[in-house]
């Protein structure tokens, strides 16, 4: 993630937002990056539904 922060996909349900995701078996990891920092904002099990408010609540640059 740090070496290639743009490698994660842009989630369908977050179209137009600056967040990306990496899908690992059983988990979805939501993050965003600014310059030289990567912020992991939310990690959920793959079968759970994403709450958009959870991302913005955890984003340090609100």
mmCIF file as Biopython writes it, N, C-alpha, C and O atoms, coordinates in Angstrom:
data_model
#
loop_
_atom_site.group_PDB
_atom_site.id
_atom_site.type_symbol
_atom_site.label_atom_id
_atom_site.label_alt_id
_atom_site.label_comp_id
_atom_site.label_asym_id
_atom_site.label_entity_id
_atom_site.label_seq_id
_atom_site.pdbx_PDB_ins_code
_atom_site.Cartn_x
_atom_site.Cartn_y
_atom_site.Cartn_z
_atom_site.occupancy
_atom_site.B_iso_or_equiv
_atom_site.auth_seq_id
_atom_site.auth_asym_id
_atom_site.pdbx_PDB_model_num
ATOM 1   N N  . UNK A ? 1  ? 0.821   -1.184  0.000  1.0 0.0 1  A 1 
ATOM 2   C CA . UNK A ? 1  ? 0.000   0.000   0.000  1.0 0.0 1  A 1 
ATOM 3   C C  . UNK A ? 1  ? 0.871   1.257   0.000  1.0 0.0 1  A 1 
ATOM 4   O O  . UNK A ? 1  ? 0.596   2.205   -0.735 1.0 0.0 1  A 1 
ATOM 5   N N  . UNK A ? 2  ? 1.902   1.264   0.808  1.0 0.0 2  A 1 
ATOM 6   C CA . UNK A ? 2  ? 2.764   2.444   0.887  1.0 0.0 2  A 1 
ATOM 7   C C  . UNK A ? 2  ? 3.544   2.634   -0.408 1.0 0.0 2  A 1 
ATOM 8   O O  . UNK A ? 2  ? 3.656   3.754   -0.907 1.0 0.0 2  A 1 
ATOM 9   N N  . UNK A ? 3  ? 4.077   1.559   -0.949 1.0 0.0 3  A 1 
ATOM 10  C CA . UNK A ? 3  ? 4.878   1.657   -2.169 1.0 0.0 3  A 1 
ATOM 11  C C  . UNK A ? 3  ? 4.034   2.001   -3.392 1.0 0.0 3  A 1 
ATOM 12  O O  . UNK A ? 3  ? 4.510   2.696   -4.289 1.0 0.0 3  A 1 
ATOM 13  N N  . UNK A ? 4  ? 2.786   1.525   -3.445 1.0 0.0 4  A 1 
ATOM 14  C CA . UNK A ? 4  ? 1.909   1.736   -4.604 1.0 0.0 4  A 1 
ATOM 15  C C  . UNK A ? 4  ? 0.501   2.102   -4.132 1.0 0.0 4  A 1 
ATOM 16  O O  . UNK A ? 4  ? -0.414  1.287   -4.249 1.0 0.0 4  A 1 
ATOM 17  N N  . UNK A ? 5  ? 0.312   3.301   -3.607 1.0 0.0 5  A 1 
ATOM 18  C CA . UNK A ? 5  ? -0.981  3.653   -3.013 1.0 0.0 5  A 1 
ATOM 19  C C  . UNK A ? 5  ? -2.146  3.703   -3.999 1.0 0.0 5  A 1 
ATOM 20  O O  . UNK A ? 5  ? -3.300  3.617   -3.581 1.0 0.0 5  A 1 
ATOM 21  N N  . UNK A ? 6  ? -1.874  3.841   -5.289 1.0 0.0 6  A 1 
ATOM 22  C CA . UNK A ? 6  ? -2.960  3.867   -6.270 1.0 0.0 6  A 1 
ATOM 23  C C  . UNK A ? 6  ? -3.340  2.476   -6.761 1.0 0.0 6  A 1 
ATOM 24  O O  . UNK A ? 6  ? -4.188  2.346   -7.644 1.0 0.0 6  A 1 
ATOM 25  N N  . UNK A ? 7  ? -2.729  1.441   -6.205 1.0 0.0 7  A 1 
ATOM 26  C CA . UNK A ? 7  ? -3.006  0.088   -6.691 1.0 0.0 7  A 1 
ATOM 27  C C  . UNK A ? 7  ? -4.361  -0.442  -6.229 1.0 0.0 7  A 1 
ATOM 28  O O  . UNK A ? 7  ? -4.903  -1.350  -6.859 1.0 0.0 7  A 1 
ATOM 29  N N  . UNK A ? 8  ? -4.912  0.091   -5.169 1.0 0.0 8  A 1 
ATOM 30  C CA . UNK A ? 8  ? -6.231  -0.346  -4.710 1.0 0.0 8  A 1 
ATOM 31  C C  . UNK A ? 8  ? -7.320  0.131   -5.653 1.0 0.0 8  A 1 
ATOM 32  O O  . UNK A ? 8  ? -7.160  1.135   -6.348 1.0 0.0 8  A 1 
ATOM 33  N N  . UNK A ? 9  ? -8.420  -0.589  -5.671 1.0 0.0 9  A 1 
ATOM 34  C CA . UNK A ? 9  ? -9.534  -0.218  -6.549 1.0 0.0 9  A 1 
ATOM 35  C C  . UNK A ? 9  ? -10.408 0.842   -5.882 1.0 0.0 9  A 1 
ATOM 36  O O  . UNK A ? 9  ? -10.386 1.011   -4.663 1.0 0.0 9  A 1 
ATOM 37  N N  . UNK A ? 10 ? -11.175 1.548   -6.708 1.0 0.0 10 A 1 
ATOM 38  C CA . UNK A ? 10 ? -12.137 2.518   -6.191 1.0 0.0 10 A 1 
ATOM 39  C C  . UNK A ? 10 ? -13.468 1.782   -6.036 1.0 0.0 10 A 1 
ATOM 40  O O  . UNK A ? 10 ? -14.025 1.300   -7.022 1.0 0.0 10 A 1 
ATOM 41  N N  . UNK A ? 11 ? -13.978 1.692   -4.818 1.0 0.0 11 A 1 
ATOM 42  C CA . UNK A ? 11 ? -15.207 0.929   -4.580 1.0 0.0 11 A 1 
ATOM 43  C C  . UNK A ? 11 ? -16.400 1.507   -5.338 1.0 0.0 11 A 1 
ATOM 44  O O  . UNK A ? 11 ? -16.565 2.725   -5.413 1.0 0.0 11 A 1 
ATOM 45  N N  . UNK A ? 12 ? -17.227 0.630   -5.896 1.0 0.0 12 A 1 
ATOM 46  C CA . UNK A ? 12 ? -18.422 1.056   -6.636 1.0 0.0 12 A 1 
ATOM 47  C C  . UNK A ? 12 ? -19.326 1.943   -5.785 1.0 0.0 12 A 1 
ATOM 48  O O  . UNK A ? 12 ? -19.841 2.952   -6.267 1.0 0.0 12 A 1 
ATOM 49  N N  . UNK A ? 13 ? -19.517 1.571   -4.522 1.0 0.0 13 A 1 
ATOM 50  C CA . UNK A ? 13 ? -20.440 2.315   -3.668 1.0 0.0 13 A 1 
ATOM 51  C C  . UNK A ? 13 ? -19.880 3.658   -3.211 1.0 0.0 13 A 1 
ATOM 52  O O  . UNK A ? 13 ? -20.589 4.435   -2.571 1.0 0.0 13 A 1 
ATOM 53  N N  . UNK A ? 14 ? -18.609 3.943   -3.533 1.0 0.0 14 A 1 
ATOM 54  C CA . UNK A ? 14 ? -17.990 5.216   -3.153 1.0 0.0 14 A 1 
ATOM 55  C C  . UNK A ? 14 ? -17.549 6.008   -4.372 1.0 0.0 14 A 1 
ATOM 56  O O  . UNK A ? 14 ? -16.562 6.742   -4.317 1.0 0.0 14 A 1 
ATOM 57  N N  . UNK A ? 15 ? -18.264 5.865   -5.449 1.0 0.0 15 A 1 
ATOM 58  C CA . UNK A ? 15 ? -17.924 6.596   -6.668 1.0 0.0 15 A 1 
ATOM 59  C C  . UNK A ? 15 ? -17.863 8.096   -6.392 1.0 0.0 15 A 1 
ATOM 60  O O  . UNK A ? 15 ? -18.779 8.654   -5.787 1.0 0.0 15 A 1 
ATOM 61  N N  . UNK A ? 16 ? -16.804 8.740   -6.826 1.0 0.0 16 A 1 
ATOM 62  C CA . UNK A ? 16 ? -16.641 10.170  -6.619 1.0 0.0 16 A 1 
ATOM 63  C C  . UNK A ? 16 ? -15.920 10.537  -5.327 1.0 0.0 16 A 1 
ATOM 64  O O  . UNK A ? 16 ? -15.568 11.700  -5.128 1.0 0.0 16 A 1 
ATOM 65  N N  . UNK A ? 17 ? -15.699 9.574   -4.455 1.0 0.0 17 A 1 
ATOM 66  C CA . UNK A ? 17 ? -14.966 9.821   -3.214 1.0 0.0 17 A 1 
ATOM 67  C C  . UNK A ? 17 ? -13.500 9.543   -3.468 1.0 0.0 17 A 1 
ATOM 68  O O  . UNK A ? 17 ? -13.157 8.959   -4.497 1.0 0.0 17 A 1 
ATOM 69  N N  . UNK A ? 18 ? -12.639 9.938   -2.573 1.0 0.0 18 A 1 
ATOM 70  C CA . UNK A ? 18 ? -11.195 9.755   -2.772 1.0 0.0 18 A 1 
ATOM 71  C C  . UNK A ? 18 ? -10.662 8.468   -2.151 1.0 0.0 18 A 1 
ATOM 72  O O  . UNK A ? 18 ? -9.449  8.260   -2.117 1.0 0.0 18 A 1 
ATOM 73  N N  . UNK A ? 19 ? -11.532 7.616   -1.667 1.0 0.0 19 A 1 
ATOM 74  C CA . UNK A ? 19 ? -11.112 6.398   -0.988 1.0 0.0 19 A 1 
ATOM 75  C C  . UNK A ? 19 ? -10.864 5.254   -1.963 1.0 0.0 19 A 1 
ATOM 76  O O  . UNK A ? 19 ? -11.441 5.200   -3.049 1.0 0.0 19 A 1 
ATOM 77  N N  . UNK A ? 20 ? -9.995  4.348   -1.550 1.0 0.0 20 A 1 
ATOM 78  C CA . UNK A ? 20 ? -9.683  3.141   -2.313 1.0 0.0 20 A 1 
ATOM 79  C C  . UNK A ? 20 ? -9.839  1.952   -1.386 1.0 0.0 20 A 1 
ATOM 80  O O  . UNK A ? 20 ? -9.967  2.101   -0.170 1.0 0.0 20 A 1 
ATOM 81  N N  . UNK A ? 21 ? -9.828  0.773   -1.980 1.0 0.0 21 A 1 
ATOM 82  C CA . UNK A ? 21 ? -9.923  -0.428  -1.169 1.0 0.0 21 A 1 
ATOM 83  C C  . UNK A ? 21 ? -8.968  -1.497  -1.669 1.0 0.0 21 A 1 
ATOM 84  O O  . UNK A ? 21 ? -8.620  -1.554  -2.848 1.0 0.0 21 A 1 
ATOM 85  N N  . UNK A ? 22 ? -8.565  -2.325  -0.754 1.0 0.0 22 A 1 
ATOM 86  C CA . UNK A ? 22 ? -7.830  -3.542  -1.075 1.0 0.0 22 A 1 
ATOM 87  C C  . UNK A ? 22 ? -8.670  -4.671  -0.502 1.0 0.0 22 A 1 
ATOM 88  O O  . UNK A ? 22 ? -9.081  -4.634  0.658  1.0 0.0 22 A 1 
ATOM 89  N N  . UNK A ? 23 ? -8.917  -5.670  -1.330 1.0 0.0 23 A 1 
ATOM 90  C CA . UNK A ? 23 ? -9.717  -6.806  -0.892 1.0 0.0 23 A 1 
ATOM 91  C C  . UNK A ? 23 ? -8.782  -7.981  -0.658 1.0 0.0 23 A 1 
ATOM 92  O O  . UNK A ? 23 ? -8.117  -8.461  -1.575 1.0 0.0 23 A 1 
ATOM 93  N N  . UNK A ? 24 ? -8.746  -8.426  0.567  1.0 0.0 24 A 1 
ATOM 94  C CA . UNK A ? 24 ? -7.993  -9.614  0.968  1.0 0.0 24 A 1 
ATOM 95  C C  . UNK A ? 24 ? -9.032  -10.664 1.323  1.0 0.0 24 A 1 
ATOM 96  O O  . UNK A ? 24 ? -10.177 -10.318 1.615  1.0 0.0 24 A 1 
ATOM 97  N N  . UNK A ? 25 ? -8.663  -11.931 1.305  1.0 0.0 25 A 1 
ATOM 98  C CA . UNK A ? 25 ? -9.667  -12.941 1.670  1.0 0.0 25 A 1 
ATOM 99  C C  . UNK A ? 25 ? -10.361 -12.591 2.990  1.0 0.0 25 A 1 
ATOM 100 O O  . UNK A ? 25 ? -9.724  -12.424 4.029  1.0 0.0 25 A 1 
ATOM 101 N N  . UNK A ? 26 ? -11.655 -12.492 2.909  1.0 0.0 26 A 1 
ATOM 102 C CA . UNK A ? 26 ? -12.551 -12.201 4.039  1.0 0.0 26 A 1 
ATOM 103 C C  . UNK A ? 26 ? -12.559 -10.749 4.500  1.0 0.0 26 A 1 
ATOM 104 O O  . UNK A ? 26 ? -13.375 -10.410 5.356  1.0 0.0 26 A 1 
ATOM 105 N N  . UNK A ? 27 ? -11.708 -9.881  3.990  1.0 0.0 27 A 1 
ATOM 106 C CA . UNK A ? 27 ? -11.667 -8.489  4.468  1.0 0.0 27 A 1 
ATOM 107 C C  . UNK A ? 27 ? -11.626 -7.489  3.322  1.0 0.0 27 A 1 
ATOM 108 O O  . UNK A ? 27 ? -11.137 -7.780  2.230  1.0 0.0 27 A 1 
ATOM 109 N N  . UNK A ? 28 ? -12.156 -6.302  3.605  1.0 0.0 28 A 1 
ATOM 110 C CA . UNK A ? 28 ? -12.007 -5.145  2.725  1.0 0.0 28 A 1 
ATOM 111 C C  . UNK A ? 28 ? -11.328 -4.066  3.555  1.0 0.0 28 A 1 
ATOM 112 O O  . UNK A ? 28 ? -11.768 -3.753  4.661  1.0 0.0 28 A 1 
ATOM 113 N N  . UNK A ? 29 ? -10.260 -3.503  3.017  1.0 0.0 29 A 1 
ATOM 114 C CA . UNK A ? 29 ? -9.490  -2.474  3.709  1.0 0.0 29 A 1 
ATOM 115 C C  . UNK A ? 29 ? -9.679  -1.175  2.937  1.0 0.0 29 A 1 
ATOM 116 O O  . UNK A ? 29 ? -9.289  -1.081  1.773  1.0 0.0 29 A 1 
ATOM 117 N N  . UNK A ? 30 ? -10.270 -0.181  3.574  1.0 0.0 30 A 1 
ATOM 118 C CA . UNK A ? 30 ? -10.523 1.108   2.939  1.0 0.0 30 A 1 
ATOM 119 C C  . UNK A ? 30 ? -9.460  2.097   3.393  1.0 0.0 30 A 1 
ATOM 120 O O  . UNK A ? 30 ? -9.129  2.174   4.576  1.0 0.0 30 A 1 
ATOM 121 N N  . UNK A ? 31 ? -8.932  2.849   2.443  1.0 0.0 31 A 1 
ATOM 122 C CA . UNK A ? 31 ? -7.861  3.787   2.767  1.0 0.0 31 A 1 
ATOM 123 C C  . UNK A ? 31 ? -7.882  4.953   1.796  1.0 0.0 31 A 1 
ATOM 124 O O  . UNK A ? 31 ? -8.595  4.940   0.792  1.0 0.0 31 A 1 
ATOM 125 N N  . UNK A ? 32 ? -7.094  5.951   2.115  1.0 0.0 32 A 1 
ATOM 126 C CA . UNK A ? 32 ? -6.829  7.058   1.186  1.0 0.0 32 A 1 
ATOM 127 C C  . UNK A ? 32 ? -5.389  7.483   1.404  1.0 0.0 32 A 1 
ATOM 128 O O  . UNK A ? 32 ? -4.777  7.143   2.417  1.0 0.0 32 A 1 
ATOM 129 N N  . UNK A ? 33 ? -4.856  8.225   0.454  1.0 0.0 33 A 1 
ATOM 130 C CA . UNK A ? 33 ? -3.475  8.681   0.620  1.0 0.0 33 A 1 
ATOM 131 C C  . UNK A ? 33 ? -3.354  10.152  0.261  1.0 0.0 33 A 1 
ATOM 132 O O  . UNK A ? 33 ? -4.075  10.672  -0.591 1.0 0.0 33 A 1 
ATOM 133 N N  . UNK A ? 34 ? -2.431  10.797  0.930  1.0 0.0 34 A 1 
ATOM 134 C CA . UNK A ? 34 ? -2.052  12.190  0.688  1.0 0.0 34 A 1 
ATOM 135 C C  . UNK A ? 34 ? -0.542  12.224  0.605  1.0 0.0 34 A 1 
ATOM 136 O O  . UNK A ? 34 ? 0.146   11.823  1.544  1.0 0.0 34 A 1 
ATOM 137 N N  . UNK A ? 35 ? -0.038  12.688  -0.482 1.0 0.0 35 A 1 
ATOM 138 C CA . UNK A ? 35 ? 1.409   12.823  -0.678 1.0 0.0 35 A 1 
ATOM 139 C C  . UNK A ? 35 ? 2.152   11.575  -0.232 1.0 0.0 35 A 1 
ATOM 140 O O  . UNK A ? 35 ? 2.145   10.570  -0.942 1.0 0.0 35 A 1 
ATOM 141 N N  . UNK A ? 36 ? 2.791   11.619  0.927  1.0 0.0 36 A 1 
ATOM 142 C CA . UNK A ? 36 ? 3.630   10.505  1.378  1.0 0.0 36 A 1 
ATOM 143 C C  . UNK A ? 36 ? 3.022   9.705   2.527  1.0 0.0 36 A 1 
ATOM 144 O O  . UNK A ? 36 ? 3.733   8.953   3.195  1.0 0.0 36 A 1 
ATOM 145 N N  . UNK A ? 37 ? 1.728   9.852   2.767  1.0 0.0 37 A 1 
ATOM 146 C CA . UNK A ? 37 ? 1.070   9.123   3.861  1.0 0.0 37 A 1 
ATOM 147 C C  . UNK A ? 37 ? -0.123  8.332   3.343  1.0 0.0 37 A 1 
ATOM 148 O O  . UNK A ? 37 ? -0.832  8.759   2.432  1.0 0.0 37 A 1 
ATOM 149 N N  . UNK A ? 38 ? -0.319  7.177   3.944  1.0 0.0 38 A 1 
ATOM 150 C CA . UNK A ? 38 ? -1.487  6.347   3.654  1.0 0.0 38 A 1 
ATOM 151 C C  . UNK A ? 38 ? -2.273  6.220   4.951  1.0 0.0 38 A 1 
ATOM 152 O O  . UNK A ? 38 ? -1.715  5.868   5.990  1.0 0.0 38 A 1 
ATOM 153 N N  . UNK A ? 39 ? -3.567  6.507   4.888  1.0 0.0 39 A 1 
ATOM 154 C CA . UNK A ? 39 ? -4.436  6.412   6.056  1.0 0.0 39 A 1 
ATOM 155 C C  . UNK A ? 39 ? -5.382  5.234   5.872  1.0 0.0 39 A 1 
ATOM 156 O O  . UNK A ? 39 ? -6.221  5.244   4.971  1.0 0.0 39 A 1 
ATOM 157 N N  . UNK A ? 40 ? -5.252  4.223   6.718  1.0 0.0 40 A 1 
ATOM 158 C CA . UNK A ? 40 ? -6.198  3.110   6.721  1.0 0.0 40 A 1 
ATOM 159 C C  . UNK A ? 40 ? -7.368  3.566   7.581  1.0 0.0 40 A 1 
ATOM 160 O O  . UNK A ? 40 ? -7.207  3.841   8.770  1.0 0.0 40 A 1 
ATOM 161 N N  . UNK A ? 41 ? -8.545  3.644   6.971  1.0 0.0 41 A 1 
ATOM 162 C CA . UNK A ? 41 ? -9.693  4.221   7.655  1.0 0.0 41 A 1 
ATOM 163 C C  . UNK A ? 41 ? -10.675 3.197   8.198  1.0 0.0 41 A 1 
ATOM 164 O O  . UNK A ? 41 ? -11.333 3.435   9.210  1.0 0.0 41 A 1 
ATOM 165 N N  . UNK A ? 42 ? -10.772 2.068   7.533  1.0 0.0 42 A 1 
ATOM 166 C CA . UNK A ? 42 ? -11.807 1.120   7.933  1.0 0.0 42 A 1 
ATOM 167 C C  . UNK A ? 42 ? -11.454 -0.255  7.403  1.0 0.0 42 A 1 
ATOM 168 O O  . UNK A ? 42 ? -11.021 -0.387  6.259  1.0 0.0 42 A 1 
ATOM 169 N N  . UNK A ? 43 ? -11.632 -1.270  8.216  1.0 0.0 43 A 1 
ATOM 170 C CA . UNK A ? 43 ? -11.434 -2.660  7.806  1.0 0.0 43 A 1 
ATOM 171 C C  . UNK A ? 43 ? -12.701 -3.412  8.197  1.0 0.0 43 A 1 
ATOM 172 O O  . UNK A ? 43 ? -13.101 -3.408  9.361  1.0 0.0 43 A 1 
ATOM 173 N N  . UNK A ? 44 ? -13.329 -4.058  7.214  1.0 0.0 44 A 1 
ATOM 174 C CA . UNK A ? 44 ? -14.540 -4.827  7.512  1.0 0.0 44 A 1 
ATOM 175 C C  . UNK A ? 44 ? -14.446 -6.207  6.877  1.0 0.0 44 A 1 
ATOM 176 O O  . UNK A ? 44 ? -13.668 -6.427  5.948  1.0 0.0 44 A 1 
ATOM 177 N N  . UNK A ? 45 ? -15.234 -7.114  7.382  1.0 0.0 45 A 1 
ATOM 178 C CA . UNK A ? 45 ? -15.341 -8.432  6.757  1.0 0.0 45 A 1 
ATOM 179 C C  . UNK A ? 45 ? -16.044 -8.257  5.421  1.0 0.0 45 A 1 
ATOM 180 O O  . UNK A ? 45 ? -16.937 -7.421  5.287  1.0 0.0 45 A 1 
ATOM 181 N N  . UNK A ? 46 ? -15.646 -9.036  4.448  1.0 0.0 46 A 1 
ATOM 182 C CA . UNK A ? 46 ? -16.158 -8.897  3.093  1.0 0.0 46 A 1 
ATOM 183 C C  . UNK A ? 46 ? -17.655 -9.023  2.951  1.0 0.0 46 A 1 
ATOM 184 O O  . UNK A ? 46 ? -18.241 -8.399  2.066  1.0 0.0 46 A 1 
ATOM 185 N N  . UNK A ? 47 ? -18.295 -9.812  3.799  1.0 0.0 47 A 1 
ATOM 186 C CA . UNK A ? 47 ? -19.741 -10.020 3.668  1.0 0.0 47 A 1 
ATOM 187 C C  . UNK A ? 47 ? -20.572 -8.915  4.320  1.0 0.0 47 A 1 
ATOM 188 O O  . UNK A ? 47 ? -21.791 -8.885  4.151  1.0 0.0 47 A 1 
ATOM 189 N N  . UNK A ? 48 ? -19.943 -8.019  5.051  1.0 0.0 48 A 1 
ATOM 190 C CA . UNK A ? 48 ? -20.679 -6.929  5.701  1.0 0.0 48 A 1 
ATOM 191 C C  . UNK A ? 48 ? -20.877 -5.768  4.746  1.0 0.0 48 A 1 
ATOM 192 O O  . UNK A ? 48 ? -20.082 -5.562  3.829  1.0 0.0 48 A 1 
ATOM 193 N N  . UNK A ? 49 ? -21.926 -5.022  4.964  1.0 0.0 49 A 1 
ATOM 194 C CA . UNK A ? 49 ? -22.229 -3.860  4.138  1.0 0.0 49 A 1 
ATOM 195 C C  . UNK A ? 49 ? -21.479 -2.636  4.668  1.0 0.0 49 A 1 
ATOM 196 O O  . UNK A ? 49 ? -21.406 -2.421  5.878  1.0 0.0 49 A 1 
ATOM 197 N N  . UNK A ? 50 ? -20.931 -1.849  3.767  1.0 0.0 50 A 1 
ATOM 198 C CA . UNK A ? 50 ? -20.179 -0.652  4.139  1.0 0.0 50 A 1 
ATOM 199 C C  . UNK A ? 50 ? -21.120 0.466   4.565  1.0 0.0 50 A 1 
ATOM 200 O O  . UNK A ? 50 ? -22.115 0.745   3.896  1.0 0.0 50 A 1 
ATOM 201 N N  . UNK A ? 51 ? -20.797 1.101   5.684  1.0 0.0 51 A 1 
ATOM 202 C CA . UNK A ? 51 ? -21.494 2.314   6.102  1.0 0.0 51 A 1 
ATOM 203 C C  . UNK A ? 51 ? -20.606 3.489   5.703  1.0 0.0 51 A 1 
ATOM 204 O O  . UNK A ? 51 ? -19.517 3.656   6.252  1.0 0.0 51 A 1 
ATOM 205 N N  . UNK A ? 52 ? -21.058 4.299   4.756  1.0 0.0 52 A 1 
ATOM 206 C CA . UNK A ? 52 ? -20.247 5.423   4.274  1.0 0.0 52 A 1 
ATOM 207 C C  . UNK A ? 52 ? -19.865 6.379   5.398  1.0 0.0 52 A 1 
ATOM 208 O O  . UNK A ? 52 ? -18.769 6.939   5.391  1.0 0.0 52 A 1 
ATOM 209 N N  . UNK A ? 53 ? -20.742 6.565   6.343  1.0 0.0 53 A 1 
ATOM 210 C CA . UNK A ? 53 ? -20.455 7.478   7.455  1.0 0.0 53 A 1 
ATOM 211 C C  . UNK A ? 53 ? -19.255 7.004   8.262  1.0 0.0 53 A 1 
ATOM 212 O O  . UNK A ? 53 ? -18.537 7.820   8.840  1.0 0.0 53 A 1 
ATOM 213 N N  . UNK A ? 54 ? -19.031 5.701   8.308  1.0 0.0 54 A 1 
ATOM 214 C CA . UNK A ? 54 ? -17.901 5.167   9.073  1.0 0.0 54 A 1 
ATOM 215 C C  . UNK A ? 54 ? -16.575 5.663   8.515  1.0 0.0 54 A 1 
ATOM 216 O O  . UNK A ? 54 ? -15.637 5.899   9.275  1.0 0.0 54 A 1 
ATOM 217 N N  . UNK A ? 55 ? -16.484 5.824   7.205  1.0 0.0 55 A 1 
ATOM 218 C CA . UNK A ? 55 ? -15.242 6.320   6.604  1.0 0.0 55 A 1 
ATOM 219 C C  . UNK A ? 55 ? -15.001 7.780   6.952  1.0 0.0 55 A 1 
ATOM 220 O O  . UNK A ? 55 ? -13.912 8.144   7.395  1.0 0.0 55 A 1 
ATOM 221 N N  . UNK A ? 56 ? -16.006 8.612   6.756  1.0 0.0 56 A 1 
ATOM 222 C CA . UNK A ? 56 ? -15.805 10.037  7.018  1.0 0.0 56 A 1 
ATOM 223 C C  . UNK A ? 56 ? -15.591 10.310  8.506  1.0 0.0 56 A 1 
ATOM 224 O O  . UNK A ? 56 ? -14.888 11.257  8.859  1.0 0.0 56 A 1 
ATOM 225 N N  . UNK A ? 57 ? -16.185 9.496   9.386  1.0 0.0 57 A 1 
ATOM 226 C CA . UNK A ? 57 ? -15.964 9.669   10.826 1.0 0.0 57 A 1 
ATOM 227 C C  . UNK A ? 57 ? -14.519 9.393   11.211 1.0 0.0 57 A 1 
ATOM 228 O O  . UNK A ? 57 ? -14.005 9.994   12.154 1.0 0.0 57 A 1 
ATOM 229 N N  . UNK A ? 58 ? -13.860 8.491   10.493 1.0 0.0 58 A 1 
ATOM 230 C CA . UNK A ? 58 ? -12.498 8.082   10.839 1.0 0.0 58 A 1 
ATOM 231 C C  . UNK A ? 58 ? -11.425 8.817   10.050 1.0 0.0 58 A 1 
ATOM 232 O O  . UNK A ? 58 ? -10.236 8.628   10.306 1.0 0.0 58 A 1 
ATOM 233 N N  . UNK A ? 59 ? -11.816 9.633   9.115  1.0 0.0 59 A 1 
ATOM 234 C CA . UNK A ? 59 ? -10.861 10.339  8.268  1.0 0.0 59 A 1 
ATOM 235 C C  . UNK A ? 59 ? -10.249 11.506  9.043  1.0 0.0 59 A 1 
ATOM 236 O O  . UNK A ? 59 ? -10.981 12.393  9.481  1.0 0.0 59 A 1 
ATOM 237 N N  . UNK A ? 60 ? -8.931  11.528  9.222  1.0 0.0 60 A 1 
ATOM 238 C CA . UNK A ? 60 ? -8.300  12.597  10.000 1.0 0.0 60 A 1 
ATOM 239 C C  . UNK A ? 60 ? -8.371  13.976  9.345  1.0 0.0 60 A 1 
ATOM 240 O O  . UNK A ? 60 ? -8.103  14.979  10.007 1.0 0.0 60 A 1 
ATOM 241 N N  . UNK A ? 61 ? -8.722  14.050  8.071  1.0 0.0 61 A 1 
ATOM 242 C CA . UNK A ? 61 ? -8.776  15.354  7.384  1.0 0.0 61 A 1 
ATOM 243 C C  . UNK A ? 61 ? -10.202 15.769  7.113  1.0 0.0 61 A 1 
ATOM 244 O O  . UNK A ? 61 ? -10.489 16.307  6.044  1.0 0.0 61 A 1 
ATOM 245 N N  . UNK A ? 62 ? -11.101 15.537  8.046  1.0 0.0 62 A 1 
ATOM 246 C CA . UNK A ? 62 ? -12.512 15.887  7.888  1.0 0.0 62 A 1 
ATOM 247 C C  . UNK A ? 62 ? -12.691 17.344  7.560  1.0 0.0 62 A 1 
ATOM 248 O O  . UNK A ? 62 ? -13.820 17.806  7.395  1.0 0.0 62 A 1 
#
